[in-house]
Amino acid sequence: MRGVKFCVLRNVGAPRNRVCFRRSGALTSRLAFLGIWLVTVAALGLTGCSNINGFLEPVPAFSDAPGTTHVEMVVATTRTRAESPAVMFSGGRAQEPGFADMVVSIPPDANRKIGEVQWPKQLPGNPETDFVTLKADVISKDQAIATFARLLRESNKSEAMVFVHGFNERYDDTVYGFAQILHDSGALGEVAPVLFTWPSKGNVFAYGYDRESSNYSRDSLEALLRFLVKDPKVKKISILAHSMGNWVTLEALRQMAIRDGRVPAKIKLVLLADPDVDVDVSREQIAAMGPDRPHIALFVSEDDQALAASKEVWGAPRLGAINPNIEPYKSMLERENITVINLTKLPSHDEFNHGKFAEDPKVVELIGRSLASGQALTTRRLRPENHADHGERRNLRRSRRRPRGLGTRRSCRSGDAESLR
């Protein structure tokens, strides 16, 4: 069979530069599908762009507004330092982990929608209507340990919550996204928040780079979890991972189990949201953890278009987009005692349905309640009748911005594919 040539237009909204490939057979259709998807995402990402950059530049303390909520987190990262202090960390791979202390201000509840990060349209942002940064300090490992100890003392429970983000996330995306989850879930004040951020390019064209970066970071995530386990004041550890972040999370837990014979008992709960992980590989990763593993809750959405594209790339189903009610998935999930939260029928803020776990009020409430009380997760409160009807869902989807993890940002530079970074 003769090869077929297809091209991807890399520079959307700028002088176009065609990147062409020659492939044949099934691979041709997969790459063509990915090319169309990338161009679609890129086009969406450039809608309403401005030249704003530097969201992490702290606003003056006097500009804070009444009714705002301040979210502090300690950050561990395998990213390299950025040149600009307002960016802090880039998508490069650091030889040694770095650390930061971040404080984000979230607007009063009356001025925002649950499930959204409200990015400033200009800098400095307005705390009354925007997420803004109050503190952005790069700190040493010893300072990070001290900051975590303070956050643990100030929390209502002796529990650490670790968040691991997904594909195509810049550093500021991860910080503001985690702040939104902590606030909207009600976990703020209940847990000591720890953000683990790995070297994503924040570029929709860098899928392969991001995947290798997640592999690059699994030892560092394992080291972070081991530190938390050894802290006698930490009684419980919960992990929330999204998209490609599930890969590095499952790999780190698998490694711990192989080295020690089991996952440490302090790690009680692992929430896998929209995992961009091969179903068969995830089954082996989970099985390697042994019978004394953490409780695993899986958030799936059969209409996740980002994972549909990933399936075309890899040629195999992704764990976050399976139908849990059909075989062989049903038996696998029951055998491994995995709780499934099926979000397929719920509305989404974006056209790709990749991030419902952090967008829907009932879902984030469910996560917060589980973290706060240890209750088993259930879909009982997620029935479609508790949400907007079909027409309202369509309007919500059109009106809300930024598919989580897909890089359709408010701030971008014109010119080439790097504008999505």
N, C-alpha and C positions, 0 to 999 in steps of 0.2 A: 504493500500500500504506500503510495507516495505521501511525503510529508505535507502538511498544510501550514502555511504561514499566517500568523495573526499578530496584531500590534496592539499595544496598550498606550494610550495617550497619557504621558506622565504629567504634563503641565496643563492642568485644568485651569482655565481662566487666564492663561498667559500664552506666549508663543509656544506652539505645541512641538513636542519632541517625541517621535515615535520610537518605542522600544519593541523590536520585533523578535519573534521566536519561530522556529520551525519544528513542529512536533507532529506525531501521527497518532491515529487511533483514539483510544479512550483518554489518553493524557491530553490530547489536543482539546477535547471538550472540557476537561477539568480546568485547564489553564485559561481557556477562553471564558469560561464561567467566572473564574476569579478575576480576569481582566475587566469584564463588565462590572462586576461587583465593586472592584477597587475604584473604577472611574465614577460609579454612582456615589460611593461614600465620599470620594474626594469632592465631587460637585456639591454634595450636601454640606460638606465641611467648609466650603468657601462661601456659602450663603451668608450674607450679612457680616463679612469679616471686617476687621479694622486692624490697625497697626499697633494695638495695645500689647504690651509685654511687661512682665515684672509684677505679677499679682502678689508676689510674696514680700514685696517691700512693705514693711509695717507702717500702718497709718499712725499719725500722732495720737497719743493717749487722750488728749482733750477732745478729739473728734468722735469718741465713742458715744453711742446713743442709748437712751434708756430703753429697757425691755429687751436688749440683745442678750444672747447666750454666748459665753466664752467656752470654747472647747480646747483643752490642752492635750497634747499627745507627745510621747517620746518616739523618735524615729530611728530605726536601724536600716541602713541601706548599703547596697553594693554598687551604687552609682558613683561616678566620679564627680568631683566638684565642678561647678560651672564658673565661668569667668565673672558673671554678674551676680552680686549678692542677692539681687531681687529674683533670681532664678534658682540659686543655691546648688542644685544638683542637675546634671545632664543625663544623657542616655548612655554615656560611656561606662565601661566596666572597671571598677576600682580593684586594686590588688588587695586592699584591706577594707573592712567595713567602716562606714562613717556613721555619724550620729547627729541628731538635731532635736531641739526642743521647739515645738510649734504651738502657737495659740491662735485660733481662728474665731472671729466674731461672726455670729449668725444673726440675721435680722429678727426683729420681733415676729412672733407667730402670725400676727395680724397682717404682716406685709409679705408673707411667703406661702408657697405651696409645699406640703409634705412631699418628699421624694425628689425635690429639685435643688440643684446648686445654682444660686443666683449670682452670676459672675458680673463684676463691674463693667459698665459700658465705657467708663473712662477712669483714669487714675488721678488722684486717689479715689477709691470707692467710697460710697456712702453707706455707713454702717446701718442706717435705717432701712435700706433696701437691698444691700449687697452683702455677700460674704467678703470679709476683709481680713487681712492678717494683722494681728496685734504684736506677735512675737515670732521671730524666725532666727534662731541662734544655732549655728553649727557648734557642737560641743564635743568634748572628749568622751571616751568610753566610761571613765570614772564619773564624769558629770552626768552621763546618761543613766548610769546605775543609780546615782543619787536622785535624779529627777523621777525615775520610775518608782523608787522607794517612797518618795513624797506623794506621787499620784496614787499609789497603793494605799497609803495611810489615809488619804482624803476620800477614798471610795467607800461605799457602804459595805462592800464585800471584798474578801481577800482574793480577788479574781483578776487575772490578766486576760485581756481580749486582744488577740493578734489579728490584724487585717492584712491580707495579701492580695494585691490588685491584679488586674488582667492585662491583656495585650493593648498596645497603643495608648499608653498613659504617660504623660509627662509628670514630673515631680509635683507640680502644683495641682494637677488633676487628682493625684492620689491623696494629697493632704486635705483638700477641700471635700473630696468624695467621702473620705473616712469621717471627717467632721460631720457631714450631713447624715451619715448612717448612725453615728453615735447619738446625735441629737434626736433624729426622727424615730429611732427605735426605742428611746427611753433608756438606753444603756448608759448614757452619760451620768456619772456620779455613782453608778453601780459597779463599774469595772475600772481597772487601770488600763488605758488605751495604749497599744503599741502598734505602730505602723511599720511593716516590713516592705520596703520598696526596692524592686530589682531594676536592672538597667533596660527599661523599655525606651526605644527611640522616640515614642510618641508620634509615630509616622505610620500611616496605614500601609505603606509600601514596604515596611520593614518587618513583616511577619516572621520570616526566617530568622532574622537577627534577634527578635524578641524571644522566639522559642529557644534559641541557643543561650540567650541571657538567663532564661529561667533555669536551664540546666546548670549554668555557671554559678547560680546563686543558691542551689539546694544545700550545700554544706554550710553556708552562712546562716540560712534559716534554721537548720538543725542546731547550730551552735547557739542561736538565740533561744530556741525552745529549751535547750539543755540548761542554759543560764536560768531561765524562769523556773524550770523544774527544781533546780538546786536551791532556789531562794526559799528558806523555811517559812517566810511570811506569805508566800503565794500558796493558797490552798487549792486553787482550781485554775485551769487554763482553757480558754475557748479560742477556736480559730475560725475565722470567716475568710473564705477565699472566693475569688471571682474569676471566671473565664480561664485564661491561660495560667492565672495564679494557682489554680487547682493542681496543675502539673507539678510545680515546684513544691507545693504543700504535700501532695501525696508522695512525692519522691523523698522529701525530708522525713516524713513519718515512716515510710518504708525502711529507710536507712537506719533510723533509730531502732526499729523492731529487729532488724537483722543483726545489729551490733549488740543489742541488749537482751534479745529474746522476746521483747514486747515493747509496745509504746508505753512510756511512763504513765503511771496511773493518774497523775495530776492533770493530764490532758484528757478532759472529760467529754468535750463536745467539739465536733468538726462540722462546719456548715459549708457544703460544696454548692456554690451558686453558679449556674450556667457553665459547668465545667467543659472547657475545650480540651478534652482528653479522650483518646480512643477507648471505646467501651471495653474491649478485651484487655487492653493494657491496664485500665483502672481496676478491673476485676482481679488481676494478678497483684497489683499494688496493694489493694485492700486485703487480699488473702494473705499476703506476706506479713501483715501486721499481727496475725494470729488471732485467737479467740478473745483475748483480753484487750481488745482495741477500744478506742473512744467510741461514743455514740456518734454515728454519722447521719446527717440529714442532707438530703439531696434535693436541690431546687431545679426543676426541669421546665422547659417550655418547648413544646413540639413545633411551635411556629417561629423559633429563634432563627432569623435569617443569617446572622453572623456565623452561627454554628453550621448552618446549611452550606455556606461557602467553605468553611473549614472542612466539612465532610468531603466536598468536591476536591479540595487540595490533597487531603490525605487518603481519600478513597475508602474511608471507613466511618461508621457512625460515631458521633460525639456524645459523650455521656449526658451532657446537659440538654440534649434535644430528643431523647428517646421517648417512646410511649411506654410508660411503666406498667401499663395494663395488658400488654401483649408479651408473648414469649419471643425470645428467651429471656427478656429483661425481667419479667415479673418473677420468675423463679429465682433468678440471680439476686434480685433485691431482697426477696424474702429469705433466701438462704443466708445472706450476709447481714440480715437484720438491719437494713438501711431504711430509715424513714424517708418517704418521698413527699415532697410538696410540689404538686403539679400546678403550674401557673399559666397553663396554655390559654385558659378562658378569660384570664384577667387582661385589662387594657394595659397599654404601654405608653410611655412618653415619647417613644421614638419608633421609626418605621422598621427597625430591625429586631425589636422585641428582645433585646439583649441587655437586661439589667432590671427586670421587673422586681427582683428581690429587694432593691433599694428604692423603688419608685412608689409602689403601692402602699397606702397607709396601713392596710390590714396586714400586709406581709412584714413591713418593718416593725409593726407592733408585735407581731408573732415572734420575730427574732428577739426583740427586747424582752418580752415576757419570758422566753425560754432562758435567756441569759440571766435574768434577774431571779427567777424562781426555780430553774431547773426542770420546768414542766416539759413533758414530751410535746413535740411539735405535731400539729394536726391541721388538716385543711378544712376543718369544720367551719371555721370563721371566714373562709375564703370563697364562699359560694357566690356565683355570678350575680345573684339577685341583690347582693349587698353593694354592688358597684353600679357605675353609670350604664345606661342602656347602650345599644349598639351605636346609635347616632351620636350620643354624647362621647362615647369612646373615640369615635372617629374625629370629633372636634378636638378632644384632648390630645390625640396623637398629632394633629396638625399644629396645635398651638404651643406645644412644649418642645424644648430644644435639647440638643446634645445626646445622641445615643451613647450610653456609658460604654467606655472602652473602645469606641470606634474613632475617636479623635475629631469629631465634628465640633470644633471649638469656636468660641466667640472671637478669639484672637488669633490671627495668622498673618504671615507675611506673603505677599504676592511673589510670583515668579516661577517656582518649580515645586517639585514634590516636597521639598523641605518646608514649604509653607504650612504643611500640616503638622509640623513638629511642635 
